[in-house]
Amino acid sequence: MEEETDNKQINVKDWIILSTTMIGAVLTILALIWQARPSRGIVTVTFLLMLSFIFFVNSVSANSRANFELKLKNFDIKKVNKFVKFAEYTFGMGFTIVIIGFSILGYMYLLDFTLGSIYALILPITFLVIAWILILIYNTINYSGKSVKGLRSMKRNLWILMEFISLIAILFDFFIFAFII
């Protein structure tokens, strides 16, 4: 039990550091994009990155609470696991929103830079396909021996669906009607 507690504590601290790093990255990107704005998409990307900021802050908060609970003399491991799970979900949602925001941002910058060339679509398509491949590899490793469970990971399927919808929106914006604001 002691070894399990130490491992959880280390993992919680790692997630606190990772979430804090993502907060800094999101705020830095927000500051930079407002200095050199694309012609469109700045409102949408700002909205998405601000949402991700909230999720990352919550991830830090929930992991910090789990870390605090672990330090109590008579901690409840179920309560700690609930905080860790909540932090995991909010971090994943924040990261998904950042991926969507970066897909839109990259598309908009390249759309401006290439004057509407089809090359503007290569970045978001490649970016999202690579993200999906990485999720598939992660699921394969995480659920080794339990392949069906990896496919049923509701949270990851939701995140992929959200990213896929954003890709459809980018394709719609490019080919049919420019609506991303």
Disulfide bonds with the S-S distance in Angstrom:
none
